[in-house]
Amino acid sequence: MTAPAGRPATDPDVTAQTARRRTFAVISHPDAGKSTLTEALALHARAIAQAGAVHGKGARRGVSDWLDMEQARGISITSAALQFTVGDTVLNLLDTPGHADFSEDTYRVLAAVDCAVMLLDAAKGLEPQTLKLFEACRVRRTPVITVINKWDRPGQEPLALLDEIEERLGIVPTPVNWPVGVAGDFRGVLDPSTGGMTQFTRTPGGATLAGREALGADEAARRHGPEWQRATEELELLASSGQTHDQDTFLAARTTPVLFASAVLNFGVAELLAAITTMAPPPGPWTDVEGRPRPVDGPFSGFVFKVQTGMDRAHRDRLAFMRVCSGTFERGSVLTHAGTGRPFQTKYAQSVFGRERETIDEAYPGDVVGLVNAHALHVGDTLHAEDPVTFPPLPRFAPEHFAVVRPRDTGRSKQFRRGIQMLDQEGVVQVLVSDRRGAQSPVLAAVGPMQFEVATHRLEHEFGAEVVLEPLGYAEARRVTREAVATVDAKHGAEVLERTDGTLVALFSDRWRMGTIAADLPQGSLLPLFGVEVGGAP
């Protein structure tokens, strides 16, 4: 006898549990301190005993950057899901890759959150990848909280940074605290709601909680003199221009609350946690493919936004990350796969904290559930209980880099094929095949070249298949109609392959060559690849 797939609609327990949850992602340009901030948040939430950067020493460890390559290079390559509790609030933090080469993975994660924390380097301000990720939030109207990080190092003037945010992003920054001390001399923050100051004290290496002392305005002025005076004057200037926090305009994504911090020293992290718990919205209704909202207290539904293999080296398992969209998830329930109509068993369900896992029996809207060995699930799939629903699928980005991959040892062909299949299903790379090249020489397509490095590294170390990679001289890719395949494939400087989802992809040596070939084809034969969707209705 199977467990129930979901509780009745308008379940008051679901409503209460949903109201407690905040599901958010941290977005930034590489090296802005995203992984360090992620660990600092976990430290302040008492989820870990010590926090440190990925290259930490001794007992310091990386929480979100669990992949070997991430720890070796000090960058985020995969997405990670972390859950911890602050007071009565349950935080679901989805850490994302910052490097532009992995922007497709980041885009998928942003589809699964209700709020984003945008992290800026105090010295560099808005950087290219931050701008791209903010635009992804803007498209989805995702509220954004801004954190200006690395205030312990020399940087720009705080007013100049706020001007840049408003001018380049078209969103009004509203400070919810203000730094006392210039960049490089971070003493604490002024809290406009109380008029007082929180003074910070360093701890060795920043591996444990920083000291915090609440000061009244008079005591802050006595201790910090000109620095306090400057902070109060700057904040008064912003308040006089109307740049104060308003919850409605923030939720409408027209303003962004701004905080100052030093994640590596754990300065200002508690203030950020407080802002997330009080300002970030709880999960709301998800809209299905028909444009109808699915109430959070309705029957169960969930959306798969990521698939990951290799997290458990001992078992070589495959984990599907599912965001609970409505109702209560109950381990052991039998759900329906919306794309195929087939039943799906949920016997093995886990909460994920970096690489560490625990069996989870229940989850509520906003929570992320790891479904183990879910070989039938792919990115963009919908699962539901008794009330059918399908959520909009996710777009796949147009690749810009292409390379043929072959096993170095033909005796490892089985491991090679298995690895290629897994990496394709995860979305690490896109895999293109053709009769001309054969199954043993697929073409890997990527948004950025670092995806190739990740793919070859994982093929060798996770699947035991060392490979040879041969870059191809193609720079443009388009979707092509079946009627035009033979014509395109016969042209010099062009080639047609099939993506594993059945999409026919034409590759061209350059934009000029593509235009020349397109002139000989019926109109509409070549179509953009971005927007070709995965998951959802077949």
VEXMAR-28818 format. One record per atom (N, C-alpha, C): residue in three letters; z, y, x. Coordinates in steps of 0.2 Angstrom, whole numbers, plus 5000, padded with zeros to 4 digits. Example, Ala and Ser with C-alpha at 12.3 -4.5 7.8 and 13.67 -1.06 7.14 Angstrom:
2
ALA503949725066;ALA503949785062;ALA503949845066;SER503549895064;SER503649955068;SER503950005064;
This chain:
538
MET500049945004;MET500050005000;MET500050065004;THR499550115003;THR499550175007;THR499950225005;ALA500150265010;ALA500550325008;ALA500150375004;PRO500450425001;PRO500050474997;PRO499750515002;ALA499150545000;ALA498650585004;ALA498950655004;GLY499250674999;GLY499550744999;GLY499950754993;ARG500350804993;ARG500750824987;ARG500450864982;PRO500750864976;PRO500350894970;PRO500250974972;ALA499851004968;ALA499751074969;ALA500351114968;THR500351174970;THR500851224969;THR501551194971;ASP501551154977;ASP502251124979;ASP502651184982;PRO503251194980;PRO503651254982;PRO503851244990;ASP503951184992;ASP504051164999;ASP503551185003;VAL502951175001;VAL502351195005;VAL502251265006;THR502451305001;THR502451375001;THR502951405006;ALA503551375005;ALA504051405010;ALA503951385017;GLN503651325018;GLN503551305025;GLN502951345028;THR502451355024;THR501851395026;THR502151465028;ALA502551495024;ALA502851565026;ALA503151575032;ARG503451515035;ARG503751515041;ARG503351515047;ARG502651495046;ARG502251485052;ARG501851545054;ARG501651545060;ARG501251595063;ARG500751555068;THR500151555067;THR499651525071;THR499251575075;PHE499251575081;PHE498851625085;PHE498651605092;ALA498151635094;ALA497851625101;ALA497951685105;VAL497951665112;VAL497951725117;VAL497251725120;ILE496951785120;ILE496351795123;ILE496351845128;SER495951835133;SER495951885139;SER495351865144;HIS495151915148;HIS494751905154;HIS495151855159;PRO494751815163;PRO495051775168;PRO495551825172;ASP496051795174;ASP496551825179;ASP496951885176;ALA496951885169;ALA497351945166;ALA498051915165;GLY498251855166;GLY498851825166;GLY499051785160;LYS498451755157;LYS498551725150;LYS498951655151;SER498851615156;SER499251555156;SER499951575158;THR500051625162;THR500751645164;THR501151665158;LEU500751705153;LEU501051735147;LEU501251675143;THR500751625142;THR500851565138;THR501551535140;GLU501651525146;GLU502251485149;GLU502851535147;ALA502751595148;ALA503351645147;ALA503551645140;LEU503051635135;LEU503251635128;LEU503651565127;ALA503351515130;ALA503751445129;ALA504451455132;LEU504551485137;LEU505151495141;LEU505651535136;HIS505451585133;HIS505851625129;HIS506051595122;ALA505551545120;ALA505751515114;ALA506151445116;ARG506351445122;ARG506751385124;ARG506451325124;ALA505751325124;ALA505351265124;ALA505351225130;ILE505351265136;ILE505451245143;ILE505951275146;ALA506251245152;ALA506751275155;ALA506551325161;GLN505951315163;GLN505751355168;GLN504951375167;ALA504751435169;ALA504051445168;ALA503751475174;GLY503151465175;GLY502851485181;GLY502051485181;ALA501751515185;ALA500951515185;ALA500751445187;VAL500151425186;VAL499851365187;VAL499951335194;HIS499951385199;HIS500151365206;HIS500851375208;GLY501251365203;GLY502051375204;GLY502251325209;LYS502851335212;LYS503151295217;LYS503751255214;GLY503851205218;GLY504451165216;GLY504451135209;ALA504951155205;ALA505051135198;ALA504651165193;ARG504351225195;ARG503851265191;ARG503251225189;ARG503051225183;ARG502551185181;ARG502051225176;GLY501451195176;GLY500951225171;GLY501051195164;VAL501151225159;VAL501251195153;VAL500551185149;SER500151245149;SER499551235145;SER498951215149;ASP498951235156;ASP498451205160;ASP498651135163;TRP498451085159;TRP498651015161;TRP498050985165;LEU497451005164;LEU496950965167;LEU496950975175;ASP496750925179;ASP496850935186;ASP496450995189;MET495851005187;MET495451055189;MET495751125188;GLU496151135182;GLU496451195180;GLU497051205185;GLN497451155187;GLN497951165191;GLN497751175198;ALA497151145200;ALA496951155207;ALA496651225208;ARG496251255203;ARG495951325203;ARG496351375200;GLY496851365196;GLY497251415193;GLY496851455188;ILE496451415184;ILE496151445178;ILE496151395172;SER496051425166;SER496051385160;SER495351365159;ILE495251295158;ILE494651265157;ILE494651235150;THR495151205148;THR495251175141;THR495651215136;SER495651205130;SER496151235125;SER496751195125;ALA497251225124;ALA497951185123;ALA498251205117;ALA498651165113;ALA499051175107;ALA499751175109;LEU500151225108;LEU500851225109;LEU501251245103;GLN501751205101;GLN502151225095;GLN502851235097;PHE503151285095;PHE503951295097;PHE504151345091;THR504851345091;THR505151375085;THR505651435088;VAL505551495085;VAL505951555087;VAL506351575080;GLY507051565080;GLY507351575074;GLY507151525069;ASP506951555063;ASP506651515058;ASP505951505058;THR505651535063;THR504851545063;THR504551495067;VAL504051455065;VAL503751405069;VAL503051435071;LEU503051435078;LEU502451465081;LEU501951415084;ASN501351415082;ASN500851375084;ASN500351415089;LEU500451405095;LEU500051445100;LEU499451405103;LEU498851425102;LEU498251395104;LEU498051435110;ASP498151405116;ASP497951435122;ASP497151415123;THR496851465126;THR496051465126;THR495851475133;PRO495251445135;PRO494951465141;PRO494751545142;GLY494951575147;GLY494751645148;GLY494051655151;HIS493851605155;HIS493151605159;HIS492651605154;ALA492151655155;ALA491551665151;ALA491151595150;ASP491151555155;ASP490751495154;ASP491051445149;PHE491651455146;PHE491951415141;PHE492051455135;SER491651505134;SER491751545128;SER491551505121;GLU491151455121;GLU491051415115;GLU491651385113;ASP492051355118;ASP492751325116;ASP493151375113;THR493251435116;THR493651485114;THR493451505107;TYR492851515106;TYR492651535099;TYR492851485094;ARG492851415095;ARG493051365091;ARG493851375089;VAL494151385094;VAL494951395094;VAL495051455089;LEU494651515090;LEU494851575086;LEU494651565079;ALA494251515077;ALA494151495070;ALA494751465067;ALA495251445071;ALA495751405069;ALA496451445068;VAL496451505070;VAL497051545070;VAL497051605065;ASP497651635064;ASP497651685059;ASP497851755063;CYS497951755069;CYS498051815073;CYS497851795080;ALA497751855084;ALA497651845091;ALA498051895095;VAL498251875101;VAL498551915106;VAL498051935111;MET497851995112;MET497352015117;MET497752045123;LEU497652005129;LEU497952025135;LEU497552065139;LEU497752125141;LEU497452165146;LEU497752175153;ASP497452175158;ASP497652195165;ASP497752265165;ALA498452285167;ALA498552365167;ALA498152395172;ALA497852365177;ALA497452405182;ALA496752405180;LYS496452345176;LYS495752345175;LYS495552355168;GLY496052365163;GLY495952375157;GLY495452325153;LEU495052355149;LEU494552305145;LEU494052285150;GLU493952215150;GLU493452185154;GLU492952145150;PRO492452125153;PRO491852095149;PRO492052045144;GLN492451995147;GLN492551935143;GLN493051955137;THR493451995138;THR493952025133;THR493552055128;LEU493052095129;LEU492652125124;LEU492252075120;LYS492052025123;LYS491651965119;LYS492151935114;LEU492751915117;LEU493251885113;LEU493451925107;PHE493551995108;PHE493752035103;PHE493252045098;GLU492552045100;GLU492052045095;GLU492051975090;ALA492251925093;ALA492351865089;ALA492851865084;CYS493451905086;CYS493951915081;CYS493751965076;ARG493352015078;ARG493152065073;ARG492652035068;VAL492251985070;VAL491851955065;VAL492251915060;ARG492751885062;ARG493151855057;ARG493751895054;ARG493751955056;ARG494252005054;ARG494951975055;THR495051955061;THR495651925064;THR496151985066;PRO496751995064;PRO497152045066;PRO497352025074;VAL497352085078;VAL497452075085;VAL498052115087;ILE498552085091;ILE499052115094;ILE498852125101;THR498952185104;THR498752195111;THR499352205116;VAL499352165121;VAL499852165127;VAL499552195133;ILE499752245136;ILE499552275142;ILE500052245147;ASN499752195151;ASN500152155156;ASN500152175163;LYS500552155167;LYS500552165174;LYS500752235175;TRP501252265171;TRP501552335172;TRP501952335178;ASP502152275181;ASP502552275187;ASP502052295194;ARG501452305193;ARG500952315198;ARG500652385197;PRO500352415202;PRO500052485201;PRO499452475196;GLY499352525192;GLY498852515186;GLY498652585184;GLN498352585178;GLN498152645175;GLN498652685171;GLU498552745169;GLU499052775165;GLU499052745158;PRO499652745155;PRO499652705148;PRO499252745143;LEU499252815143;LEU498852845138;LEU498052835139;ALA497852825145;ALA497152815147;ALA496952745144;LEU497452695145;LEU497252635142;LEU497152635135;LEU497552665131;LEU497552675124;LEU496852705122;ASP496752755126;ASP496052795124;ASP495452745125;GLU495552705130;GLU494952655131;GLU494952605126;ILE495452585123;ILE495452535118;ILE495152565112;GLU495352625110;GLU495052655104;GLU494352675105;GLU494152695111;GLU493452715112;GLU492952655112;ARG493152605116;ARG492752545117;ARG492752495111;LEU493352485108;LEU493352435103;LEU493352465096;GLY493452525095;GLY493352555088;GLY493952535084;ILE494552525087;ILE495152505083;ILE495752555086;VAL496152575082;VAL496652625083;VAL497252585086;PRO497452605093;PRO498052565096;PRO498652605093;THR499152565091;THR499852595089;THR500352565093;PRO500652595097;PRO501252565102;PRO501852545097;VAL502052485099;VAL502752465096;VAL503252475101;ASN503052485107;ASN503552505113;ASN503152535118;TRP503552575123;TRP503252615128;TRP503552605134;PRO503152595140;PRO503452585146;PRO503852645149;VAL504452625152;VAL504852675155;VAL504752655163;GLY504452705166;GLY504252695173;GLY503452685173;VAL503152705178;VAL502452705179;VAL502252635181;ALA501652615180;ALA501352545182;ALA501552535190;GLY501952485191;GLY502152465198;GLY502852485198;ASP503152515193;ASP503852535193;ASP504152525186;PHE504152455184;PHE504252445177;PHE505052435176;ARG505352485173;ARG506052475172;ARG506252455165;GLY505852455160;GLY506052435153;GLY505552465148;VAL505752465142;VAL505252485137;VAL505752525132;LEU505452585129;LEU505652625124;LEU505552595117;ASP505952585113;ASP505852555107;ASP505852615102;PRO505252635099;PRO505252695094;PRO505652685088;SER505752615086;SER506152605080;SER506852625080;THR507152625086;THR507852635088;THR507952695092;GLY507452715095;GLY507552775100;GLY507852755106;GLY508052695107;GLY508452675113;GLY507952635118;MET508252605123;MET507852575128;MET508052505130;THR507652455131;THR507852395134;THR507652395141;GLN508152385145;GLN508152385153;GLN508052315155;PHE507552305160;PHE507452235162;PHE507752225169;THR507952165171;THR508152155178;THR507852085180;ARG507552095186;ARG507152035189;ARG507651975190;THR507351915189;THR507651855192;THR507251825197;PRO507551785202;PRO507151755207;PRO506451725205;GLY505951745207;GLY505251715206;GLY505051725199;GLY505451755194;GLY505251755187;GLY505251695184;ALA505551635186;ALA505551575183;ALA506051565178;THR506551605177;THR506951605171;THR506951675168;LEU507351675162;LEU507351735158;LEU507551795162;ALA507251845161;ALA507451915164;ALA508051945161;GLY508451975165;GLY509052015162;GLY508752065157;ARG509152075152;ARG508952125147;ARG509552165145;GLU509552235145;GLU510152275143;GLU509952325138;ALA510252335133;ALA510052385128;ALA510452445130;LEU510052505130;LEU510352565132;LEU510252615126;GLY510652655125;GLY510552715120;GLY510152765124;ALA509952815120;ALA509452865122;ALA509852905128;ASP510452925127;ASP510852965132;ASP510952925138;GLU511152865138;GLU511252825144;GLU510552805147;ALA510052795144;ALA509352795147;ALA509152855150;ALA509252915147;ALA509152975151;ALA509552985157;ARG510152965157;ARG510652975163;ARG510352925168;ARG510152865167;ARG509952815172;ARG509252825175;HIS508852845170;HIS508152845172;HIS507752915172;GLY508152965170;GLY507953035171;GLY507253055169;PRO506853075174;PRO506153095173;PRO505753035170;GLU505852975172;GLU505452925169;GLU505552915161;TRP506152925159;TRP506352915152;TRP506052975149;GLN506153035152;GLN505853095148;GLN505153095147;ARG504753065152;ARG504053055152;ARG503853005146;ALA504252955146;ALA504052905141;ALA504152935134;THR504752965133;THR504852995126;THR504353045124;GLU504153085129;GLU503553135127;GLU502953105126;GLU502753055129;GLU502053025128;GLU502152985121;LEU502652955120;LEU502752925113;LEU502752975107;GLU503053035108;GLU503053085103;GLU502353115102;LEU501953115108;LEU501253135107;LEU500853095103;LEU500953025104;LEU500552975100;LEU500752975093;ALA501452985092;ALA501652985085;ALA501353045081;SER501353105084;SER501053165081;SER500353155079;SER499953115083;SER499253105081;SER499153045076;GLY499753015073;GLY499752965068;GLY499652895071;GLN499752885077;GLN499652815080;GLN500352785080;THR500552765074;THR501152725073;THR500952665069;HIS501352615070;HIS501152545067;HIS501252555059;ASP500652525056;ASP500652515049;ASP500452445048;GLN500852405044;GLN500652335043;GLN500052325040;ASP499852365035;ASP499252355031;ASP498652365035;THR498652415039;THR498052425043;THR497952375048;PHE498552355051;PHE498552295056;PHE498252235053;LEU498452215047;LEU498152155044;LEU497452165042;ALA497252225041;ALA496552235039;ALA496152245045;ALA496452235051;ALA496052235058;ALA495852305059;ARG496152355057;ARG495952425059;ARG496352455064;THR496952425065;THR497352455070;THR497652395074;THR497852405080;THR498152345084;THR498852375087;PRO499352335086;PRO500052355089;PRO499952345097;VAL500252385101;VAL500252385108;VAL500952375111;LEU500952325115;LEU501652315119;LEU501452315127;PHE501952325131;PHE501852325138;PHE502352275141;ALA502052235146;ALA502452175148;ALA502252165155;SER502652125158;SER502452085165;SER502652015164;ALA502151975162;ALA502251905161;ALA502551865166;VAL502351885173;VAL502551845178;VAL503351855180;LEU503551915178;LEU504351935178;LEU504651915172;ASN504351895167;ASN504651885160;ASN504951955157;PHE504652015159;PHE504752075156;PHE504352085150;GLY504652105144;GLY504352115138;GLY504052065134;VAL504251995136;VAL504051945133;VAL504451925126;ALA505051945127;ALA505451935120;ALA505251985115;GLU505052045117;GLU504752095113;GLU504152075109;LEU503752035113;LEU503052005110;LEU503251955105;LEU503651915107;LEU503851855102;LEU504151885096;ALA504551945096;ALA504751975090;ALA504152005086;ALA503752035090;ALA503152065086;ALA502752005083;ILE502651955086;ILE502251895083;ILE502551875077;THR503251865077;THR503651835071;THR503651885065;THR503651945067;THR503751995061;THR503152025059;MET502552025063;MET501952065061;MET501352015060;ALA501351965064;ALA500751915063;ALA500751885056;PRO500251875053;PRO500251845046;PRO500351775046;PRO500651745040;PRO500651675039;PRO500051645037;PRO499951585038;PRO499251555035;PRO499151575028;GLY498451585027;GLY498251605020;GLY497751555018;PRO497451565012;PRO496951525009;PRO496351525014;TRP496051465015;TRP495351455019;TRP494851455014;THR494251485015;THR493651485011;THR493251425012;ASP492951395007;ASP492551335008;ASP491851355008;VAL491351305009;VAL490651325010;VAL490351355004;GLU490751354998;GLU490451384992;GLU490751454991;GLY491151474996;GLY491451544995;GLY492151544991;ARG492451484990;ARG493051474986;ARG493651474990;PRO494151504989;PRO494751504993;PRO495151434991;ARG495351404996;ARG495851344995;ARG496551364996;PRO496951364991;PRO497651384991;PRO498051344996;VAL498451375000;VAL498851345004;VAL499351285001;ASP499551304995;ASP499951254992;ASP499551204987;GLY498851204988;GLY498451154985;GLY498551084988;PRO498151034986;PRO498050964989;PRO497850974997;PHE498050925001;PHE497950925008;PHE497250935010;SER497150985015;SER496450985018;SER496551005025;GLY496150985030;GLY496151005037;GLY495451015040;PHE495451045045;PHE494851065049;PHE494951045056;VAL494451005059;VAL494450985066;VAL494051035070;PHE494451075074;PHE494151125078;PHE494051105086;LYS494351045088;LYS494251025095;LYS494350955095;VAL493950925100;VAL494050855102;VAL494150855109;GLN494650815112;GLN494750805119;GLN494950735121;THR494650715126;THR494750645129;THR495150665136;GLY495450605139;GLY495650615145;GLY496350645146;MET496750655140;MET497350685140;MET497850635142;ASP497750575140;ASP498250515142;ASP497850465147;ARG497950475153;ARG497550435158;ARG497650365157;ALA498250345155;ALA498350275155;ALA497950235149;HIS497850275144;HIS497450245138;HIS496750265137;ARG496550315140;ARG495850345139;ARG495750365132;ASP496250395129;ASP496150405122;ASP495750465120;ARG495650475114;ARG495250525111;ARG495650565106;LEU495750625107;LEU496150665102;LEU495750715098;ALA495850715092;ALA495550765088;ALA496050815086;PHE495950885087;PHE496450935085;PHE496250955078;MET496650955073;MET496550965066;MET497051025064;ARG496751075062;ARG497151125059;ARG497351115052;VAL497951105049;VAL498051095042;VAL497951165039;CYS497551155034;CYS497251215030;CYS497651225023;SER497851165020;SER498151175014;SER498551105013;GLY499151115009;GLY499551055007;GLY499951025013;THR500150965012;THR500650935017;THR500250875020;PHE500250875027;PHE499950815030;PHE500550765031;GLU500350705029;GLU500850655030;GLU500550595034;ARG500950585039;ARG500650525044;ARG500650465040;GLY500050425041;GLY499950365037;GLY499550365031;SER499450435028;SER499050445023;SER498350425024;VAL497950415019;VAL497250395019;VAL496850455016;LEU496550485021;LEU496150545019;LEU495350535018;THR495050585016;THR494250575015;THR493950615020;HIS493450595024;HIS493050625028;HIS492450665024;ALA492450725024;ALA492050765019;ALA491350755020;GLY491150745027;GLY490450735028;GLY490150675026;THR490550615026;THR490250555025;THR490550525019;GLY491150545016;GLY491450525010;GLY491850455012;ARG491950445018;ARG492250385020;ARG493050395021;PRO493450345020;PRO494150355021;PRO494350355028;PHE494850395030;PHE495050405037;PHE495850395037;GLN496050345041;GLN496750325042;GLN497050375047;THR497750395045;THR498050445049;THR498750405052;LYS498650345054;LYS499250315057;LYS499550345063;TYR499050365067;TYR499250395074;TYR499150465074;ALA499650505073;ALA499650575072;ALA500250605077;GLN500050655081;GLN500550675085;GLN500550755086;SER501050785087;SER501150855089;SER500950855097;VAL500650915099;VAL500450915106;VAL500750975109;PHE501150965115;PHE501351015119;PHE501051015126;GLY500551045127;GLY500151035133;GLY499950965134;ARG500150925139;ARG499950855139;ARG500450815136;GLU501050835134;GLU501550795131;GLU501450795124;ARG501650735121;ARG501550725114;ARG502150695111;GLU502250705104;GLU502750665100;GLU502450645093;THR502650595091;THR502350575084;THR502550625079;ILE502150645075;ILE502350695069;ILE502250655063;ASP502650665058;ASP502650635052;ASP502450685046;GLU502550745047;GLU502350795042;GLU502050855046;ALA501650895043;ALA501350955045;ALA501150995039;TYR501151065040;TYR501051115035;TYR500451155037;PRO500251195032;PRO499651245034;PRO499851285040;GLY499351295045;GLY499451325051;GLY499651285057;ASP499951225055;ASP500051175060;ASP499451145063;VAL499551115069;VAL498951085073;VAL499151015074;VAL498850965071;VAL498950895072;VAL498450855076;GLY498750825081;GLY498250785085;GLY498150715083;LEU497550695081;LEU497350635078;LEU497150585083;VAL497450535085;VAL497350495091;VAL496750445089;ASN496350435094;ASN495750385094;ASN495350395087;ALA495250455086;ALA494850475080;ALA494150475081;HIS493850425083;HIS493150415085;HIS492650435080;ALA492850435073;ALA492450455068;ALA492450535067;LEU492850575070;LEU492950645069;LEU492550685075;HIS492250735073;HIS491850785077;HIS492050855076;VAL491950895080;VAL492050965080;VAL491750995073;GLY492151025069;GLY491851055063;GLY491951015057;ASP492250955057;ASP492350915052;ASP492950935047;THR492850915041;THR493350925036;THR493650865034;LEU494350865033;LEU494650805030;LEU495050835024;HIS495050795018;HIS495450815012;HIS495750755009;ALA496150775004;ALA496450725000;ALA496050714993;GLU496450714988;GLU496150694981;GLU495650754979;ASP495750814981;ASP495250864978;ASP494750884984;PRO494150864983;PRO493650874988;PRO493550944990;VAL493450954997;VAL493251024999;VAL492851015006;THR492451055007;THR492151065014;THR492151135016;PHE492451145022;PHE492451205025;PHE491851225029;PRO491651285030;PRO491051305034;PRO491051275041;PRO490551255043;PRO490551225050;PRO490551275056;LEU490551255062;LEU490551305068;LEU489851305071;PRO489651365073;PRO489051375077;PRO489051345084;ARG488551325086;ARG488451305093;ARG488151355097;PHE488351375103;PHE488051435107;PHE487351405110;ALA486951455111;ALA486351445114;ALA486451435122;PRO486251375125;PRO486351365132;PRO485851405136;GLU486151425142;GLU485751465147;GLU485551425154;HIS485951365155;HIS485851335161;HIS485751255159;PHE485251225163;PHE485051155162;PHE485051115168;ALA485251055168;ALA485251015174;ALA485150935172;VAL484750905175;VAL484750825174;VAL485350795178;VAL485650745175;VAL486150715178;VAL486050635178;ARG486150605183;ARG486050535184;ARG486650505188;PRO486750435186;PRO487350405190;PRO487150395197;ARG487550405202;ARG487450395209;ARG487350315210;ASP487750285207;ASP487750205207;ASP487550175201;THR486950145201;THR486650125194;THR487150065191;GLY487550035196;GLY488049985193;GLY488550015189;ARG488650085189;ARG489150115185;ARG488850145179;SER488250125176;SER487850155171;SER488250145164;LYS488650095163;LYS489050095157;LYS489550145157;GLN489950155162;GLN490450205163;GLN490050275162;PHE489450285165;PHE489150345165;PHE488950365157;ARG488650315154;ARG488450325147;ARG489050345143;ARG489650305144;ARG490250325140;ARG490450395141;GLY490450415148;GLY490750475149;GLY490350535146;ILE489650525147;ILE489150575144;ILE489350585136;GLN489450525133;GLN489550525126;GLN490150565124;MET490650555128;MET491350585127;MET491250665128;LEU490950675134;LEU490950755135;LEU490550785130;ASP490050755127;ASP489550785122;ASP489950795116;GLN490350745114;GLN490750755108;GLN491350805108;GLU491550815114;GLU492050865115;GLU491750935115;GLY491150935117;GLY490851005117;GLY490851035124;VAL491050995129;VAL491051015136;VAL490451035139;VAL489851005137;VAL489151015138;VAL488750995132;GLN488151025131;GLN487750995126;GLN487250945130;VAL487150885127;VAL486750835130;VAL486050835126;LEU485550835130;LEU484850835128;LEU484450775131;VAL484050735127;VAL483750675129;VAL483050675127;SER482650635130;SER481850635128;SER481650565131;ASP481150545128;ASP480750475130;ASP480550485137;ARG480250545139;ARG479950555145;ARG480550545151;ARG481050565150;ARG481650565155;ARG482050505155;GLY482150475149;GLY482450415148;GLY483250425147;ALA483550375144;ALA484250385143;ALA484750385149;GLN484450365155;GLN484850365161;GLN484850435164;SER484350475162;SER484350545165;SER484350595159;PRO484950605156;PRO484950655151;PRO484950725154;VAL484850775150;VAL484850845153;VAL485550875150;LEU485950905154;LEU486550935152;LEU486351015151;ALA486551045145;ALA486451115144;ALA487051145143;ALA487151205146;ALA487851235146;ALA487751315146;VAL488251345143;VAL488251415142;VAL488351445149;GLY488751415154;GLY488951435160;GLY488951385165;PRO488751395172;PRO488751345177;PRO489351305178;MET489951335177;MET490551305178;MET490651245173;GLN490351245168;GLN490351185163;GLN490051125167;PHE489551135171;PHE489351075175;PHE489851045180;GLU490251095183;GLU490751075188;GLU491251035184;VAL491451055178;VAL491951015174;VAL491650945172;ALA491050945170;ALA490750885168;ALA490650835174;THR490450855179;THR490350805185;THR491050785187;HIS491550835188;HIS492250815190;HIS492550765185;ARG492450775179;ARG492750725174;ARG492350655174;LEU491750655175;LEU491350595175;LEU491550555181;GLU491750585186;GLU491950545192;GLU492650525192;HIS493150565190;HIS493850555190;HIS494150525184;GLU493850535178;GLU494050505172;GLU493650435170;PHE493050435171;PHE492650385169;PHE492350345175;GLY492550355181;GLY492350315187;GLY491550315188;ALA491250375186;ALA490450375187;ALA490250435191;GLU490250435198;GLU490050485202;GLU489250495200;VAL489050565200;VAL488450575197;VAL488050625202;VAL487350625201;VAL486950675205;VAL486650725200;LEU486750785201;LEU486550845197;LEU485950875200;GLU485450885196;GLU484850915198;GLU484650975193;PRO484751035195;PRO484651095191;PRO483851095189;LEU483751125183;LEU483051125181;LEU482951205180;GLY482251215181;GLY482051285181;GLY481951315175;TYR482351305170;TYR482251335163;TYR482851385162;ALA482651435158;ALA483051495157;ALA483151515150;GLU482651485146;GLU482751505138;GLU482651435134;ALA483051435129;ALA483051375124;ALA482951405117;ARG482551365113;ARG482451385106;ARG482451315102;ARG482651325096;ARG482551265091;ARG481851265089;VAL481551205089;VAL480851205088;VAL480651155082;THR480251175078;THR480051135072;THR479651065074;ARG479751015071;ARG479450955073;ARG478650955073;GLU478350995069;GLU477651005069;GLU477451035076;ALA477851075079;ALA477651115085;ALA477851075091;VAL478151015091;VAL478450985097;VAL477850965101;ALA477350935099;ALA476750905103;ALA476450965107;THR476351015104;THR476051075107;THR476451105112;VAL477051115111;VAL477551145116;VAL477651095122;ASP477751035120;ASP477850985126;ASP477250975131;ALA476650995128;ALA476050985133;ALA475951045137;LYS476351095136;LYS476251165140;LYS476651155147;HIS476351195152;HIS476651205158;HIS477251245157;GLY477751235160;GLY478351275160;GLY478751275154;ALA478651215150;ALA479051205144;ALA479151135143;GLU479651115139;GLU479851045138;GLU480251045132;VAL480150985128;VAL480550975122;VAL480950915122;LEU481650925121;LEU482150875121;LEU482450875114;GLU482850825113;GLU483250815107;GLU483950815108;ARG484350865105;ARG485050865106;ARG485350805102;THR485950785104;THR486250725101;THR486350725094;ASP486350785091;ASP486450795084;ASP485850795080;GLY485250785084;GLY484650785080;GLY484250845081;THR484550905083;THR484150965084;THR483650955090;LEU483050975088;LEU482450985093;LEU482551045097;VAL482551045104;VAL482651105108;VAL482051105113;ALA481751165112;ALA481251185117;ALA481551225123;LEU481351205129;LEU481551235135;LEU480951275138;PHE481051335141;PHE480551375144;PHE480751405150;SER480251405155;SER480451435162;SER480751505162;ASP480451545157;ASP480651615156;ASP480451645150;ARG480651705148;ARG480551735142;ARG479751745141;TRP479451765147;TRP478751785146;TRP478351715144;ARG478551665147;ARG478151595146;ARG478351575139;MET478951585136;MET479051565130;MET478651615125;GLY478551675126;GLY478151715122;GLY477451695122;THR477151675127;THR476451655128;THR476351595124;ILE476851545124;ILE476751485120;ILE476851495113;ALA477351545111;ALA477451555104;ALA476851585101;ALA476451625105;ALA475851655102;ALA475351605099;ASP475351545102;ASP474851495100;ASP475151455094;LEU475751465092;LEU476151425087;LEU476151455080;PRO476151425075;PRO476251455068;PRO476951495068;GLN476951545064;GLN477551585064;GLN478151545061;GLY478751555065;GLY479351515063;GLY479351455066;SER478951435071;SER478951375075;SER479551375079;LEU479751435082;LEU480351435087;LEU480851475084;LEU481451455084;LEU482051485080;LEU482651485085;PRO483051535084;PRO483651545088;PRO484151485088;LEU484451465094;LEU484851415094;LEU485551435091;PHE485751495093;PHE486451515090;PHE486451515083;GLY486951485080;GLY487051475073;GLY486851405070;VAL486551365075;VAL486451295073;VAL487151265073;GLU487351245067;GLU488051225066;GLU488251155067;VAL488851145068;VAL489151075069;VAL489651065064;GLY489751005061;GLY490250985056;GLY490051015049;GLY490551005045;GLY490351035038;GLY489950985034;ALA489551005030;ALA489150965025;ALA488550935030;PRO488350875029;PRO487850845033;PRO487150875030;
